[in-house]
Structure formats: structure tokens, C-alpha cells
Amino acid sequence: MRCRGRGLRPTTGRVLQALFSLLGERVRGARVLDLFAGTGALGIEALRRGAEAVDFVEVDSRLVEDLRHRLARLGLLPRARLYAMRAEQALRRLEGRYDLVLLDPPYAYPDLEGFLEALLSSPLVGEESLVVVEHSKHRPLPSTIHAFTLWKRRRYGDTLLSIYARGGAPHGESPVPGDL
């Protein structure tokens, strides 16, 4: 659940379910990074679907505290780490590789392509990583960024889900055409 009063755009239940349906079993046992976490809806759903651990990054410290309480209530806090910092800082400070990176930046985020370029060239993503971006249909993203190629893209109203994988398809799968 996202708080409109804090300038957050809600991830609809339909988009959330569609995303995790697209990801399927790739979530189970994954190390996940939820950038621009907001209330943590994406990362919480990953934990509910069997992710090993989720690192949440959110610049608003009040939202981080709200998220900490929510995770504790749900019994998910032991598998979560929370960082009150800008997503750009996280690229420099976090360590290790993530199997799945979830990005839900504000639709008005000034340089989403530049941020993606920095992320996809960072040591946080590896050969088998998937990177999911929830973004506006009015700001389409390129089909290739560094060694990552668009694997799947789906549209839900004004929202696009773009999923990138190194080489375009994870685990030898074929890219699936989007429903744009």
C-alpha cells in the first residue's frame, strides 16, 4: 500500500500480481534489491513469494520506519535490510550481487536512463540478474542498456513493466513479445 499523501504513486494490485506472475519461480530463493522502495510493496511481495532476502532502499526516513514496522508485523523483518538513502548512493554503498532488482522510481524521476546505465554497469548485477523497472508509458526505455536487453515489457494502463536480462533472456529462455 502506498501513501498518496507523501507524493507516492500506488503500485496497483493488478500490476503487482502481473509482475510476479511474469517472474514466476525466479523469486524463490532470490537475493532482491528494492530501489525507490516507498512503502515496500514490491519487496514485501518478493518476500511473500519466497525470496531469501530483500534489501529495501528508500530516501524518506519516515517511510523506512513505517516499512520496518510493517515488516515486523508480517514477520518478514529477519529477511529484510532497510537503508534510508538515495538510490544513487545505494549503487556505491551496497555490496554483493542481486538476483533480482526492482525499481519503482517516481514517474518524474529526472534521469531514469542514466540511473539504469549506472545500475546495469555496477557490480550489484551479474550474469543471471533480472532488473525490473516500473515506469510511465510516456517514458519508454531503450531495448538495450549495456549488456542487458529487454526480455519482457507489459503495459497496464499508464504503467509499463520492463524486465531486462543480460543477453535478453534468462536461463536460455526466448524473449517473449510484450503486449503493448
NORJO-V22969 format. One record per residue. RES is the residue in one letter. NEAR is the number of other ideal C-beta (glycine too) atoms within 10 Angstrom. D_LAST is the distance of its C-alpha to the last C-alpha in Angstrom with 2 decimals. Layout:
# NORJO-V22969
res->{RES;RES}
near->{NEAR;NEAR}
d_last->{D_LAST;D_LAST}
This chain:
# NORJO-V22969
res->{M;R;C;R;G;R;G;L;R;P;T;T;G;R;V;L;Q;A;L;F;S;L;L;G;E;R;V;R;G;A;R;V;L;D;L;F;A;G;T;G;A;L;G;I;E;A;L;R;R;G;A;E;A;V;D;F;V;E;V;D;S;R;L;V;E;D;L;R;H;R;L;A;R;L;G;L;L;P;R;A;R;L;Y;A;M;R;A;E;Q;A;L;R;R;L;E;G;R;Y;D;L;V;L;L;D;P;P;Y;A;Y;P;D;L;E;G;F;L;E;A;L;L;S;S;P;L;V;G;E;E;S;L;V;V;V;E;H;S;K;H;R;P;L;P;S;T;I;H;A;F;T;L;W;K;R;R;R;Y;G;D;T;L;L;S;I;Y;A;R;G;G;A;P;H;G;E;S;P;V;P;G;D;L}
near->{13;17;14;8;6;12;11;18;17;14;21;14;11;11;20;17;11;16;24;17;9;16;22;9;9;18;21;12;11;22;17;26;32;31;28;22;27;27;21;27;23;26;31;23;22;29;22;12;16;11;24;14;17;27;21;28;25;26;17;17;11;11;21;18;13;18;25;16;10;17;21;12;9;12;9;18;16;8;15;24;12;22;20;17;16;13;20;16;13;21;18;10;10;18;6;10;15;24;19;24;24;26;23;27;21;14;15;10;17;8;11;18;12;11;19;23;15;16;26;19;14;16;10;22;24;11;10;14;22;25;24;22;24;21;21;16;13;8;14;13;16;13;14;12;17;15;14;24;16;18;24;22;20;18;14;17;9;11;20;21;20;22;23;29;22;19;12;17;14;19;8;6;11;8;17;13;8;15;10;9}
d_last->{26.18;25.78;28.46;27.37;30.91;30.46;27.46;24.98;21.50;21.11;18.72;18.14;19.35;16.10;14.32;17.53;17.74;14.20;14.90;18.26;17.19;14.99;18.09;20.51;24.04;23.40;24.37;27.78;30.47;28.23;29.44;26.80;26.57;25.05;24.94;24.83;25.74;26.60;27.86;26.71;24.32;22.25;25.46;27.27;24.68;24.99;28.76;28.58;26.68;29.40;28.77;32.16;32.02;29.84;30.77;29.61;29.69;29.90;31.85;33.12;36.18;36.31;32.89;34.08;37.16;35.24;33.02;36.21;37.69;34.61;34.51;38.26;38.01;35.44;37.64;35.00;36.82;38.60;35.32;34.03;35.05;34.38;34.51;34.99;33.85;31.22;28.37;29.75;33.10;31.70;30.59;34.28;35.99;34.28;35.30;34.21;30.92;28.13;26.18;23.28;22.57;20.62;19.93;19.28;20.76;21.28;18.52;21.39;22.44;24.00;23.22;20.37;20.02;23.80;23.92;21.43;23.58;26.65;25.29;24.09;27.46;29.45;31.46;29.47;26.84;27.97;27.16;25.59;23.92;20.33;19.05;16.45;15.41;14.31;13.66;12.74;9.59;12.52;13.62;11.19;13.20;14.45;13.66;17.37;19.93;23.40;23.40;20.14;16.96;13.42;13.58;10.46;7.52;6.16;5.69;8.92;10.23;11.19;10.78;8.77;10.40;11.08;13.69;16.13;18.94;21.88;21.40;17.77;18.54;21.06;24.15;23.65;20.43;17.94;14.52;11.97;8.78;5.64;3.79;0.00}
